[in-house]
Amino acid sequence: MSRAVLSAGSNVGDSLGHLRSVVEGFGDELVAVSAVYATPPWGGIEQDDFLNITLIVDGPLSARQWLDRGNELEQAADRTREVRWGPRTLDVDVISVTEAGGVVVDDDPVLTLPHPRAAQRAFVLIPWLEIEPEATLWTPEGERPVRELIDALDAAERDAVRAVERLGPGGGGGS
């Protein structure tokens, strides 16, 4: 058994529909899903704002299997990978995984865990804190409360992440 924190985002096509497909795609494993947050694009590419959610899932999958499931959902949404940090129908990232009570730390180039830039991304941390107020993220400096990581971000970046809606009956909730 493992527990994973996932981040999903979309800024092309039916973004809300793409995010709903992630919630539905993880169905039985879903523990919690944040509100939908509108956020400016990250990475310097000119494009529309993103809609993002953070999910917590539990199940008999390995870290790599959580990634594979996310990739399957991206493919179903016709995701293409043309420009790094560019526009996309759907992006599903594995942020952190715990197995047997411990955080998975791996520098595999296909799936680096915890996600190497998660601590810098308000659009991941703010929705995560909403659904897991005591969340922590392993960093090279050690385990850090997500709340502290958010506080360390630039105020303008934090303020640009704004909740816009819930996904309906399957949305919201806590662990």
Summary of the structure (lengths in Angstrom):
residues: 175
radius of gyration: 14.8
end to end distance: 16.0
largest distance: 41.7
contacts: 556
relative contact order: 0.23
helix: 31%
strand: 31%
